[in-house]
Amino acid sequence: MNWEIISMWAAVTMYAASAVLFVVGLAFSRPRLVMLATWLALAGLMPHAVGIGIRWVRVGHGPYLGFYEVVSSYAFMAVAGFALLVWRRKNLAAAGVVLMPVAFITLGAAMFTPKAELEITGTLASWWLNLHVVFAKLSYGAFIVAFALAAVYLFRDRASGMLSEVLAKLPSQVTLDDLQSRFVGVGFVFLGIMIVTGAIWADQAWGRYWGWDPIETWSLVSWVVYALYLHARLTLGWRGRRSAWFALFALPVVLFALIGVPLVYSSIHGAYLIGY
């Protein structure tokens, strides 16, 4: 019996149920359903962690290689970031209406991809690889949470009637705006560290720090996009809707760098990310 796959599908099921309950709970003004959805999301982290852990022990490395491992781990980091958000501010649970469908679709899609067990060769094995991967997951997790907060901000800005009454229980728009920028700031710093540690690792593995490989280039593009967000906010004074729309449209750039580039371009990273 493959406990890894069973655990992963248990996580997919919990995330799916959580996403449905968030939507229904907010649409029909049922706070108890929203609370249940939150607990289901947090509970889903347990089998998800078990599935990642089982594979980690079996293949001998963390979720670094192959689409299945990488995307699954990013879904985990996004839900973990949501858990941290709710732990600090319980009245932000409604952000799960955006984040949990993303986590469910992401992990569900990963489950239907090849699950080849790739080995880390001697030239790739490095402590810098571990640092590179950790900061990549932290940065992308922070950007996904910022995306969810921006979406909730914009949605509530236009909401009316019963739904408006439900969303009124969230923190103020000013607080949502501030939290969104804080998560972007954290993700920006971690993404920068990811790029630097990746360059050091690349020098050890391939004998050069930077080669304008497509994934390297698009990682830099992602960093510049969020640098522009912070510049617009801190220098030009962008707040509110403009800031939220910027955070909303910035995430697809990151997702393309992570998922789209290996599919579109021939990349030295591609074989290790896609896994086939």
TAHU-V894818 format. One record per backbone hydrogen bond with DSSP energy under -0.5 kcal/mol. NH is the residue of the N-H (numbers start at 0). CO is the residue of the C=O. E is the energy in kcal/mol with one decimal. If there is no record, write none. Layout:
# TAHU-V894818
nh,co,e
NH,CO,E
NH,CO,E
This chain:
# TAHU-V894818
nh,co,e
2,0,-1.3
5,1,-2.1
6,2,-2.5
7,3,-2.4
8,4,-2.6
9,5,-2.0
10,6,-2.0
11,7,-2.4
12,8,-2.4
13,9,-2.3
14,10,-2.7
15,11,-2.5
16,12,-2.6
17,13,-2.5
18,14,-2.5
19,15,-2.3
20,16,-2.4
21,17,-2.4
22,18,-2.1
23,19,-2.7
24,20,-3.0
25,21,-2.3
26,22,-2.5
27,23,-2.4
28,25,-0.7
29,24,-3.4
30,28,-0.5
32,29,-0.8
33,29,-1.6
34,30,-2.4
35,31,-2.6
36,32,-2.7
37,33,-2.0
38,34,-2.3
39,35,-2.4
40,36,-2.1
41,37,-2.2
42,38,-2.7
43,39,-2.1
44,40,-0.7
44,41,-0.8
45,42,-1.3
46,42,-0.8
47,43,-1.7
48,44,-2.6
49,45,-2.2
50,46,-2.7
51,47,-2.3
52,48,-2.6
53,49,-2.7
54,50,-1.9
55,51,-2.4
56,52,-2.4
57,53,-2.1
58,54,-3.0
59,55,-1.6
63,61,-2.6
64,61,-0.5
65,271,-4.0
66,273,-1.3
67,113,-0.6
69,65,-2.5
70,66,-2.7
71,67,-1.7
72,68,-2.0
73,69,-1.7
74,70,-2.1
75,71,-2.0
76,72,-2.2
77,73,-2.1
78,74,-2.1
79,75,-2.6
80,76,-2.5
81,77,-2.0
82,78,-2.5
83,79,-2.2
84,80,-2.2
85,81,-2.7
86,82,-2.4
87,83,-1.9
88,84,-2.6
91,88,-2.0
92,89,-1.5
94,91,-2.0
95,92,-2.3
96,93,-2.1
97,94,-1.6
98,94,-2.0
99,95,-2.1
101,97,-1.2
102,98,-2.4
103,99,-2.9
104,100,-2.6
105,101,-2.5
106,102,-2.5
107,103,-2.7
108,104,-2.4
109,105,-2.0
110,106,-1.6
111,107,-0.5
111,108,-1.2
112,109,-1.5
117,115,-1.1
120,118,-0.7
123,120,-0.8
124,120,-2.1
129,125,-1.1
130,126,-1.9
131,127,-2.6
132,128,-2.6
133,129,-2.5
134,130,-2.4
135,131,-1.5
136,132,-2.4
137,133,-2.2
138,134,-2.2
139,135,-2.4
140,136,-2.2
141,137,-2.0
142,138,-2.2
143,139,-2.1
144,140,-1.9
145,141,-2.3
146,142,-2.2
147,143,-2.2
148,144,-2.4
149,145,-2.4
150,146,-2.4
151,147,-2.4
152,148,-2.3
153,149,-2.4
154,150,-2.5
155,151,-2.8
156,152,-1.7
157,153,-0.7
157,154,-0.9
158,154,-0.9
162,159,-0.7
163,159,-0.6
164,160,-1.4
165,161,-1.7
166,162,-2.5
167,163,-1.2
168,165,-1.6
169,166,-1.7
175,171,-2.3
176,172,-2.6
177,173,-2.2
178,174,-2.8
179,175,-2.5
180,176,-1.8
181,177,-2.0
182,178,-2.5
183,179,-2.0
184,180,-2.5
185,181,-2.4
186,182,-2.7
187,183,-2.7
188,184,-2.1
189,185,-2.5
190,186,-2.6
191,187,-2.0
192,188,-2.1
193,189,-2.5
194,190,-2.2
195,191,-2.2
196,192,-2.9
197,193,-2.2
198,194,-1.9
199,195,-2.0
200,196,-2.4
201,197,-2.6
202,198,-1.8
203,199,-1.6
204,200,-2.6
205,201,-3.4
206,201,-0.6
206,202,-1.0
207,201,-0.9
216,212,-3.0
217,213,-2.6
218,214,-1.9
219,215,-1.9
220,216,-2.2
221,217,-2.4
222,218,-2.1
223,219,-2.3
224,220,-2.4
225,221,-2.0
226,222,-1.8
227,223,-2.4
228,224,-1.7
229,225,-2.3
230,226,-2.4
231,227,-2.9
232,228,-2.0
233,229,-3.0
234,230,-2.6
235,230,-1.3
237,231,-2.7
241,238,-0.9
242,238,-0.6
243,239,-2.4
244,240,-2.9
245,241,-1.9
246,242,-2.2
247,243,-2.1
248,244,-2.2
249,245,-1.3
250,246,-1.0
251,247,-0.5
252,249,-0.9
253,249,-1.2
254,250,-2.5
255,251,-2.3
256,252,-2.1
257,253,-1.9
258,254,-3.2
259,254,-0.9
260,255,-3.0
262,258,-0.7
262,259,-0.6
263,259,-1.9
264,260,-3.2
266,264,-0.7
270,266,-0.8
271,268,-0.9
272,268,-1.7
273,269,-3.2
274,269,-0.5
274,270,-1.2
